């Protein structure tokens, strides 16, 4: 407690004391993120709202002095425990570093602070005819810093790629308090190692991102979305393959299984057809005349691939209705039981039907409900499992099912995360898909860049 008091005193002396929270109620709020964890094992020692890069450097200096962890936090919406404070430490809150520094039409880039909301950046870019494609489902609150930390994706990853494909430069405060630039303001860069790729997806374990320069692209002229329903999961996956084989590249190819369709329709009625085994949400974008052509071909393919019904968007309201239904899946699932967990496993698309069926069989085996959605175009599935953590027996079954789902994913040549990260929730399973040689090199990189192990320790490994 004496060390803790000295730490807080030091933080308040070196920073704006109003930006340093130390009351137990305040610290309790920041001990958890959007992960549905059973318990909170440890509160942070302090929460600091930083406003400048220099303040971040001061916090790093103090953290090294007391050998206390730093846990960076944006909106706290991650679902793998990446912001949890299981070992105490300083929560570094970036909500006050939320400025869009520049959007350059000529360079087609945006330079932003880490607290900028993804959806806000998209809106500002679109005002001048540009487009930032990464679209995590929580983009209305998710921050750029958090999406860089987790290498977030979203529905448009299939066509446009994920966050990692749009980061061209980062300004990083290292574990020693130094300023590191990882790239440049140019779109191409073959000068030295690609440090951007090292920090994107590192979950705040290697350095603290305080500024990002992101690539933008021209905004598509228009867009349309449709929902196609199928009587079997295999038919829905076959339809995806047939669309791609015809050289049609939709902006999104998303998936909902029967349980997800029924659960969404029960709590957020959108006119979904609840007697179908699967649905595809397919969005096309581009020039208006090209969209009509693509949609006609897609509809023809869907009918050939046994789609039993197709719903179209003919205006913005219908477009939003379909996407609201898809994005409501976790919220709807959360109404089934006190807790809901969502996962993020990904396999080669040829194995997707086996993954979906296998997850269903595992959950049936352990008497668990599962609603599945995902980005079928790139083989990504999000099993959403409602449970009651107070029920010890159900929680035991859930843990067994989770491990078997990861075993199945590994068997199907998949990985444990395509866009959510590893955090604390999956660190004990990462060996299932990453070999020991690779893990050893990862640990060496961590030790080299963070010798005192103060940057979000005990995450990933």
N, C-alpha and C positions, 0 to 999 in steps of 0.2 A: 504493500500500500504506500510505503514511503517513496519507492521508486515511481509509482504511478502519480503521486502528488507532484514530484519533481518534474516529471514529464509534462503534466498539464501546465504547471507554472512556466516551464520553458516555452511551451507552445504559445501560451498567452502573451508572454513577454516578447516573443519574436514575430507574432502575427497580430492581426486585429482580434482582440480578445472576444468580441461579439461573434466571431466566426469559429470559435472553439467551444464545442459542447462537451460537457463532462458529467452532467446530472444523470443518474441511473436511468430515468425514464427516457431521456434523449438517446443514451447509448443503447438501450434495449431496442428502440425502433430500428437502429442501424446494424443490429446483430444478425439480421436475416435478409435474404433477398426473395425473389419470387419462387424459389425452390420450395416445394412442400416438404420440409424436413420435419422429422418427428420431434426433435428437441433443439433448443438453443444451448449449446454447451459452454459458451463463453461470450461475455459482452466485450465490445471494443473498449480500450482505455480512454479514447477520445475520438470525437468526430470533428474534422476540420474542413470548413468551406474555403477552398482556395480561390483567389481571384486573379493571380498572376503567375507566370513561370517562376519568378524569383521566390514567391511564397512556397511553391512546390519544392524548390531547391532547399529552402530553409527547413521544411518538414523532413526532407531526406537526411539532412545533416543531423537533425535532432534524433531521428529514428536510428541512425547509425550509432549515435552517442549512447542511446539506451538499449540498443540491440532489440528494438521492438518492430513488429511487422507493419507494413503499409498496405492497406487494402483499398485499391482505387474503386470508386463507385460512380456510375452514371445515374440511370433511373432505377437500377437494382432489379431489372426485369429478367435477368438470366435465370435459367431453371436447372442449373447444374451445381449450385452452391459456390459459384466463382467469387461472390462477394461476401461469403460467410466469414465470420470472425472467430473461428473455432479455437484460435490461439491468441485472442486479444489483439492489441495493436491499435494503429491509427487508421480510421476510415477517412480517406481523402475524397471529399465530395466535390464534384465538378459542376454542380448546377449553376454556379456563378461565373464559370468560364464557358459562356454559351453564345459567343459572338460569331457571326458569319463575317469573317475579316474581308473577304473579297470573292466575288464571282466574276470571272473573266470570260466574256463572250468570245473574245478573239482567241484566247488560249484554250477555251472550253475546259476550265478548271475552277474549282472552288477551294478556298483556303479557310478553314474553320477551326474553332476551338472544340475541345472534346465534349463539352456539355450541350452542343447544338443537337436539337431533335432531328432525327432522320426525316420525318415527314415535313418539318419546317424547311429543311434544305431543299427537298424536292419541290415544294411550292415556290420557293424563291428562284430556283433554277428555271422552273417552267415559265415564270413571268417573262424571261428573255429567250424563250424557245429552246432551252436546254433541259437535260433529263439526267437524273441520278437514279439508276435502276434498282440497286439493292433495296428490297422491301420486306424486312422482317414483319411478321404479323402484328407486332406491337409498335409499328413505326410511328404511331401517334405520340408515343412517349419514349421510345428507345433512342438512345443518344449515339452520336458518331463514335465517341470514345469506347462505349460499350460494344458497339457493333464491330469496331476494329479489334478489340480485345478478344471477342469470340469468333471473329471472321464470319459474321452473320450472312445469311443468304436470304431466302424467301422464295415466293412463287415464281418470280421472274429469273431466277438463277439459270433455269434451263436454257434460255436464249441469251441472256445478257451477262451471266456470271454473278459471283458473289462479291462481298466487300473487298476481298483480296485483289480482285481484278481492277479496282478503281483507285487504290492507294498508290500515289506516285512519289510522295514524300511525307515523312513524319519528323516532327521535332520532338525529341525524347529526352527526358531527364533520366540519367542513368542512376544506378544504385550508389554511385559515388558523388552524385550531384552535378555531374558534367552535362553539357548540352550536346546531344548527338543528332545529326541530320542523317536520315537513312536513304535519301534519294535525291531528287532534283525537281525542278518545276517543268521539266520536259516530259513528253509522253513516253519517249523511248529513253532507255538508259542501260548501256552495256559497259559501264565504267565501274569495274570492281564487283564485289559480291553484292547480291540483291538483299540488302538488309531489311527492305520493306517486308519481304516474305518471312523474315525471322520474327519480326515483332507483331505482325498481323496474326491473330489467333493465339498469341502467347499468354493471354488472360492476365496481363499485368504482372507476370512473373519475371520479366527480363528488363523492363524499363517502364517509365510513366509517360504516356503520350500527352503532350500539352498543345499540339497543333498538328493538323493534317491537311495536306493538299491532295485533292481528289479529282480524278478525271470525270468529266461530264461528256455526254453525247447529245446529238440533236434530238429534240423531242419528237416522237412519232406524231403524224398529223391527226390520227384518230385511232380508235380501238373498239373492239367488240368482244363479248364473251358469251359462251354458250355452255349449257350443262347437258351432258349425254348420260343416259342411264343404261345399265346393263344387268342381265340376270345372273351373270357369273363374274368373278374377279378376273378370271383368265381372259374373258372376252374384252374386258376394259383394257388390260395390259396389251393384248394383241392389237387393239385399236390404236393405241399409242405408237406401237412399232410400225403399223401400216401408214400412219400419218407421216412419220419421219421418213419412211422409205419412199414416199412420194415427194420428197424434197420440200415439204411444208415444215416450217420451223416456227411454231406458235410462241408467243411471249411466255405463256404458261401452259403447263399440262399438270393439273392438280387432281387429287384423288380423295374421295370420301367413301368409306364402307357403309354398310347398311346401318350398323349401330350409330355411327356418326350422323348419318342422314336423319334417322329417327329421333335422336337426342336433340339435334339442332331444331328440328321442326316442332318438337314438343315444347321447347322453351322459347324459341325465337322463330315463330311461324314465318316461312318465306315461300310457301307453296311447293316445297320439295316433295318428290314422289317416294313415299316411305316403304313401298313394297319391293324396291329394287336392291340388289346385292351390292351394287357399286355405282358411283357416278364420277365422271370426269368433268373438270372445269377447265375449259379451253379458251384462252384469250389470244386473239390475233391483233396486231397493231401495224401501223405503217400508213402508206397513202391510201386514201379512201377507195379508189378503184381496185387497188391490189387486195384490200381487205375483203371486198365482195368476192373476188376470184378465189382467195384462200378459203373463205368460209364455205363457198359452194363445193369445193373439192373436199374439205373436211367433212361436211355433212354427207356427201356421197360415200366417203370411206367409212364413216360411222355406221351408216345404214348397211353397208356390206359386211361390217364387223359385228352385226347383230345388236346394235343399239336399239333398245326397245322404246325409247322416248328421247326427245331433244327439246330443250328450252332455250330460247334466244333472248339476248338483250337487244332492244330496238331503240333505247334511249338511255340517258345517263342514270335515270332512276332505276331502271331494270338492271343496268350494269352494277350499280352499287348494291342492289338487293341480293344479287347472286354472290358477290364478294363478301357482303356482310354475313351471309349464311355460312360461307366457308370459314371466315375469320372468327365466327362465334362458336366454333366447335369446342374449344377448351372451356369457355365460359359456360356453355350448356352442360358439358360433362361435369363441371364443378358443382352443378345443382343436384347431382345424383347422390353424392356422399360428402361428408365434411371436408375431405381432402381429395385432390386429384394430382396425379403425376403425369408428366408428358415426357416422352423420350425422343430420341433422334438417332435412328440407325439408317444406314444407307448401304445398298448392295448394287452390283452391276444390274442394269435394267432387265437383263435376261433372267435374273433370279428373283425379280420383284414379286411375282405371283407366289413363289415358294415361300418368300419371307412373310407376306401377308397371311397366307394360310397357316404357316407355322406358328406365327404369333397368336393367331386365333386358337389354335390347338393347345398351345402352352397355357393360355389364359383360361381356357375351358378346363384343362387338367387341374389347375389350382383354384377353380371356382371364382374367377375374377371377371368382371365386365371390362371390355376394352372397346374404345371407339378409335378407329384409325383414319387418319388423314395424312396427306403427304404430297410431295412434289414428284409425281410418278415419272415425269420426264427425265429426271436424273437419278431415279432409284431410291429416293428418300422417303422414309415412313416415320410418322409421329404416332406411336401408340399412346393413347391417353387412357389412363386407368384410374377410375374413381375408387377410393378406399377410405376406411376409417382408421386412422392411426391409433385410436384408443382400443381397437380390437386387436389384441396381441396375436391372435391366431391368424387373422386376415393379413396382418403386417408380415408375419413369418412367411405366409404363402406368396405374398407379393415379392419379397426378397428372393425367394427361390425362382419365381417366374422371371424376374429381371435378369438373373444370372443365366438362365436358360435361353432367354431372348438374345443375349450377347453371344452365347455359344453358337446359336443358330446363325446369327449374323456373320460370325467368323467362318463358320462352315460354308457359307454362301459367298465367300470372298469379299465380305463387306467390312466396314469400319464402324466404330461406335459413335461417331458424330460427323455430320456433314456441315452443320451450321450452329449448333448449340455450344460446342466445346466440351471439355472434360470436367474441369472444376474439382470439387471435392466428391461429388456424387459418383463419378465413374473412375476415379484414380485407381481403385483396387481391381479394375477390370481391364485396364488399358493393355496389360500384357497379353490379353487374348488375341489382339490384332496387331500389336507392334512387337517386333522381335527384340531380344535383349541387347543386341549390338546397337540398334537404333535408340533404345531407351538409355543406354549408357552414354551415348553421344549427347543426347538431350540433357541428361543430368550434368554432363561436363560443360555444356553451353551455359546452363543455369548457374553453375558454380563460378564460371569465368566472369559472367556479367553481374552476378549478385553474390559476391564472396561471403557476405554476412547473412545471407538468406533472409533479407528483410522485405523483399517484394512479393507479396501475396504467397507466402510459403505454404507448403503442403497442398498445393493445387496441382493438378495434372498427374503428379507422381505420388 
